Amino acid sequence: MFETWIPPWLLPWLPGIPWLRIWTYLAVFYVTYSLFTLWSYRFSIRATGMREATFQEAAMARAADVGLLILAFFLPLSWLIKLPLLFLGQIVAFALVFRAPAGRAIIGAMLSWLMAGLFTVIYLGLLALYVWFFRSLPYSQGLA
């Protein structure tokens, strides 16, 4: 099912990939990342000098981001266009949900994207350390 997303010339190089396990890793990452963003949105708004944001506001901003991301998957546009639009959507969500002025919403969105990148690097680093130390991926029998 997911093999249709992969270019056909790449399929012969990927015969033994456990797709279910890879999608499980992505799901675990995204759930963990979404929980992290609840804190990072609150931190981003507070770091701009605004009031302390509530978890409910952060959850509403995250729901707006998830909705925009789902919409982005179905729009027939290049990701070079979608990513700036997602960033613009987050700025608008920060301005509306947190009632932040435009400048602070931009800085808050930039901070949250920076923290999201840092989170992703740390997550991938920990996964690489796991593979290095245990010679297998989590939930597997080994790399063999």
Residue pairs with C-beta under 8 A, 6 or more apart in sequence:
2 19
2 23
3 11
3 19
6 14
18 140
21 137
21 139
21 140
24 139
25 127
25 137
25 138
29 123
32 123
33 116
33 119
33 120
33 123
34 62
34 66
36 115
36 116
36 119
37 58
37 62
37 65
37 112
37 116
38 55
38 58
38 59
38 62
39 58
40 111
40 112
40 115
40 116
40 119
41 53
41 57
41 58
41 61
41 62
41 94
41 98
41 108
41 112
42 52
42 53
42 54
42 55
42 57
42 58
43 111
43 115
44 94
44 107
44 108
44 109
44 111
44 112
44 115
45 51
45 53
45 94
45 98
45 100
45 104
45 108
46 52
46 53
47 107
47 108
47 111
48 100
48 104
48 107
48 108
48 111
49 104
50 98
50 100
50 104
50 108
53 98
57 97
57 98
60 93
60 97
61 90
61 93
61 94
61 97
61 98
64 89
64 90
64 93
64 97
65 86
65 89
65 90
65 93
68 85
68 86
68 89
68 90
69 86
72 82
72 85
72 86
75 82
87 109
87 113
90 109
90 112
90 113
91 102
91 105
91 106
91 109
92 105
94 100
94 104
94 105
94 108
94 109
95 101
95 102
95 105
98 105
98 108
100 108
127 137
127 138
130 137
130 138
131 137
131 143
135 142
135 143
136 142
136 143
137 143
